[in-house]
Amino acid sequence: MPALDGVAVRPARMPDVSAILGLHREAFADKFGGAFGVDATERGAAALAATWEHQGAVAMRGMFVAEYQGQIVGTTTIRTWEMISDQSASVEVVFHEELGFWRTIRSLFVLSLLDHQIGRREGFITDVAVLPTYRRSGIAQMLLARAEQEALLRGKHHLGLYVSQRNEAARALYQRLGFYQHRSRRSLLTWFFFGQGHWLYLRKNLV
């Protein structure tokens, strides 16, 4: 698909939550199914929406969306060490209200398998998602460029992200943008829950 004119990348706002989660459910169906169960992905999305609304502006920090003709067509998030805050108690309360006790225990455990300890000089990128109709049109590159700009503004020395070893299209994109494989991680638990057990940590040096 050719590059689109008129795409705007901007910080995410609370009214964007529903569209962002719709993107996430489509792009990361394996993660939603693994965390919440394939029969409860809608409830899982509702739990995440309720959590973000409960946290307010804190939940939106570092989150960006790509907007085209009034529609959100892509999103990504960059996290830094300064953004980390302990919201675990509030997350657990909201999840319990939406999912019940046992699904909350399961989902929090499974999601913790994807945790990453962010370094002080790192901008860590997550959740790069673009609507299928708009893929290969330069939107992912625009989102990643905005994340890189944010990292530089915050004085970070490098970007980092995880990608499944099997996701060849994403790996090729990141490599074109200057990322290189820094290390890899294998996990039987992520294989069991997500069907993917080999993850590559890619890095891009900024200084």
Secondary structure by P-SEA (a helix, b strand, c coil): cccccbbbbbbbcccaaaaaaaaaaaacaaaaaaacccccaaaaaaaaaaaaaaacccccccbbbbbcccccccccccccccccccaaaaaaaaaaaccccaaaaaaaaaaacccccccccccccccccccccccccaaaaaaaaaaaaaaaaaccccccccccccaaaaaaaaaaacccccbbbbbaaaaaaccccbbbbbbbbcc
